[in-house]
């Protein structure tokens, strides 16, 4: 698994604050293969991250069952949210269809045939 270290500066890292616990969280999407093995990690280091098949996205997926611009991950009210852009192909959080969902540590996100696990610190 290829995870980024803790050497990122505050300029290029989105700091997610959880007011209840008063701690700073950092997040990643960990791409898994069909056997559940981690293949690649994507640091969630911007306030809005687009995911889809088209090269204009921040995270580009080589999966024909994913829309050109499939969804966005955004920070809204100090929460990490995934928001569907194209309802045709859908978002599945822990295998339940969602159009919008708060992301928490350990959740699985399936876009088409592509599966991610959410990692928050």
PyMOL commands that set and color helices and strands:
alter all, ss='L'
color gray80, all
select helices_A, chain A and resi 10-12
alter helices_A, ss='H'
color red, helices_A
select strands_A, chain A and resi 16-18+23-25+27-32+38-43+48-52+59-60+71-76+79-84+91-93+96-98+100-102+108-111+114-120
alter strands_A, ss='S'
color yellow, strands_A
deselect
rebuild
show_as cartoon
